[in-house]
Amino acid sequence: MDTYSVDVVYQAISALFQGNNPKEQEKANKWLQEFQKSIYSWTIADELLHQKRDLHANYFAAQTMRNKIQNSFSELPPHTHESLRDSLITHIGQIDAQTDIVIVTQLSLAVADLALLMATWQEPINDLLTTLAPHPAAIWPLLEVLKVLPEEIDSRYLRLGANRREEVHKQLDASAECVLKFLCMCLQREDLDQQRVWNAALRTYSAWMVIHVFPISHICNNTLTQLAFRLLNQPETAGKLHDNATECVCALLSCMTTRQGSDAANDAPVEAQVFSAVCMLETPYHLSVAHEDTDKTINYCRIFTSLCDAFFYKMLSEQQTPHYSMKGLDLVLLCVGHFDYEVAEITFHLWYKLSEDLFQRYDDKLTAKFRPHIERLISALYRHSQMESDHEGLIEENNNFYDFRRKVSDLIKDVAFIVGSGACFKQMFMILQAPETTWESTEAALFVMLNVAKNILPDENDVIPKVVEAILNMSEQTHIAVRYTAILLIGELCDWIENHPESLEAVLNFLLYALQQKNGLAPAAAIALTSICAACRQKMVCHISGLVEIARSLDSFQINNDVAIGLLKGISLILTRLPREQLQPALREIVGFQLQPLAQLLESSSASVQKGEREDPVYWIDRACAIIRHTNPDVPDNVEHPTVAILNDAWPLISQVMSKFQTDLRIMERTCRLIRYGIRMVRKQAMQLVEPLIKQMVVLYAVQHHSCFLYVGSILVDEFAKSSECIAGLLEMLQAFIEPTFGLLQMENGLRNNPDTVDDFFRLASRYLDCCPLQLIQSSLITPIFQCALIACSLDHREANSSVMKFFINLLVWGRTTHSRHAECRPLVIELASQHGGALVMNLIQASVFQLHSYMLADVAEVLNELKQVVTNEQMQPFLANALEALPKKNSGGYVTVTQQQLDEFSNTVLRADTTKAISQALKTFTRLFR
């Protein structure tokens, strides 16, 4: 450890930042990372900050100090905390105008994090103000410390806990008046760089407003708020200052959003004053548009949108006369009308919120109040959706405009009910009928119609027939983008077409013609045809021969494989409606179109796989899977399923795929998915496949560890474990899976690196408990599985952890006294719970406090609730007591994490609770004490 010295660290920093040998730089980087983890990095980083040799060393030292405080504060003995604090304040005091902003930020965060973690530092704000405020050079870094302090309170790295956060909030409340005075004083000082101080003061003020320490009346009538509005009203305000003034006003508006009850009533005059001040920004908004200063325009748009957020529920209040805040929507619509669609996009969340609230309230009178605004919104979205008049071809996917139109599509679907889908459709139809309408206007109108078409009543006979007729008669000279959108619109009108069968023949001919084109229209035609197949299933049965021909010719169409799979799905839905004697030959033929090229791939000597191409097995497997998945005829159990023979015949080919491509996880997952849907379709009639499938999966899993084999295993259990003759073989399969699974999970970071295996293994174990609980619980397998689940409790992967908890629940439920089925399970589960219950509660509490996200605690609560049904309260009480005793009562900073009273309250709540919800709420409240 003597290798760690200031000079050696400095050499490594120089090698990393100033060297030109990549290997040496990588070596230096790894060495420095190890150094940062060592306890010596505290003193060496401090020394580097004192020496100030160069920018890189200073930055590295500041970053190290911040990281150590944030992640390794427990390394320091309590008696060193004060000297660390004094040293950091000294470093802050030595910052000057030339110090790099990155270093200032890191040191400020280090001081702020220390103030939050160090319980013995009673008045950090007052101490910092007293020490640093008198020195002009220290004003800037002091403002930075004051800014980050409230922002760090909820840092997930610091894990302050609810008790400490409450203490800190009280400290900040007590210091708020001093801070406000200091910030206002900074604005008056003429011995400082005005721009820098104004920027820093506004940022700090915003950060403190966000944590609600200032009364609304104090916020609105002080020099900082006045400065922010003044800067926003002045066209010459510099960009950075404009941004910070915007943040300040948005923070002020967010304060108003959270105030309720008597406070809100008392603040009504102040709110009106703020509303009026924001409305005054309409003129500078227009100036920013005139000057094409988009950054400032975006700032005003954010303010107007925040204004509507702040007054949202007042706008929705039931009043005879509209609340004055409705004017805010006019300001927002002003921004939506801006020529740059990026400005309009800022407002989208507000419209979503409005539509959701109106939909929930289901009040026609209230909805009508907002109808004019939504009509204006849709008109603006129509204009923004227009392509450039000189644009050739279609919009390329994954560019900004394509993404914007996708968001517009979602928004129109969300808000259309406010104006009525029919009214919106007619509004766009009027645009189509206007004389000399440009192609881009036509396309945009069709685009809006496309997004409301699904909600129009299928018996509409006024507008839709004219639209459909116009589309079917569109000339080939029409711009390709117009034709593309028109074809998609036909697909969205599938319910109307189903209700008007006389139009079906013409529509199908139109789509088939478009499908055969090489100009980019084929994907739209395929998507539209898929929709029509899904909506008009019975009426499409007579066209099955044409659809089979389409399936045969798929690769002659200019469509990607995802669109082709969609089309096969649509065709499969029609197959389902065929009489049984016609279904099997048609299905065999369509599946054969996919399996024959797959067989040729296997015969070829080439082992290389070109992902997404015809030479990729997945290309054909996915197609076959779509057909099997969506062909779901209604077949009685005593009649042979038409798919059984097809699956049995396909098995040798599927087996070959699994053998040849066993190392490729992607191919294995898709093959397993095909098997899954095949078995799900024919259910117990797949018996012939079970034995060879299990044998092959067990062998491959032992070598490759693909968790998809575990998933297929769970499907087999689900379908066949209720047949007593299959249970022994299925338990042997589980036993064969256990050894490689446990071997994988017991490796270093095995759980974290293999969440899919955890998920699929415990899903498999749960299926056994669902289908043949007694046989599993009686077997020698249950104890090692339970012990593995105990370790897996701490895995913070959502699906994997959920499967582990589900396993515990499914096991414990068999120990309930109320369970009449499989009564023999009860004493075995009680014995298991009594023996391992203490370890289970210990691991659940530790995982809940230190590893799991709060949204995962409901599953933990369900396990605890099930355990309570199996063991007595006399047993449960010591389980809980031991688990709670193992938790840290104090943090390394010296403050109390959890009091004995809080421990007792949690324990008593869990013991008394008679619902999972009560335990879940108690867990969420309790874990906040450690986060």
Secondary structure, 3 states (H helix, E strand, C coil): CCCCCHHHHHHHHHHHHHCCCHHHHHHHHHHHHHHHHCCCHHHHHHHHHHHCCCHHHHHHHHHHHHHHHHHHHHHCCHHHHHHHHHHHHHHHHCCCCCCCHHHHHHHHHHHHHHHHHCCCCCCHHHHHHHHHCCCHHHHHHHHHHHHHHHHCCCCCCCCCCHHHHHHHHHHHHHHHHHHHHHHHHHHHCCCCCHHHHHHHHHHHHHHHHHCCCCCHHHHHCCHHHHHHHHHHHCCCCCHHHHHHHHHHHHHHHHHHHHCCHHHHHHCHHHHHHHHHHHHCCHHHHHHHHHCCCHHHHHHHHHHHHHHHHHCHHHHCCCCCCCCHHHHHHHHHHHHHCCCCHHHHHCCHHHHHHHHHHHHHHCCHHHHHHHHHHHHHHHHHHHHHCCCCCCCCCCCCCCCHHHHHHHHHHHHHHHHHHHHCHHHHHHHHHHHHHCCCCCHHHHHHHHHHHHHHHHHCCCCCCCCHHHHHHHHHCCCCCCCHHHHHHHHHHHHHCHHHHHHCHHHHHHHHHHHHHHHCCCCCCHHHHHHHHHHHHHHCHHHHHHHHHHHHHHHHCHHHCCCCHHHHHHHHHHHHHHHCCCCHHHHHHHHHHHHHHHHHHHHHHHHCCCCCCCCCCCCCHHHHHHHHHHHHHHCCCCCCCCCCCCCHHHHHHHHHHHHHHHHHCCCCHHHHHHHHHHHHHHHHHHHHHHHHHHHHHHHHHHHHHHHHCCCHHHHHHHHHHHHHCCCHHHHHHHHHHHHHHHHHHHHHHCCCCHHHHCHHHHHHHHHHHHHHHHHCHHHHHHCCCHHHHHHHHHHHCCCCCHHHHHHHHHHHHHHHHHHCCCCCCCCCHHHHHHHHHHHHHHHHHHHHHHHHHHCCCHHHHHHHHHHHHHHHHHCCHHHHHHHHHHHHHCCCCECCCCCECCCHHHHHHHHHHHHHCCCHHHHHHHHHHHHHHHC
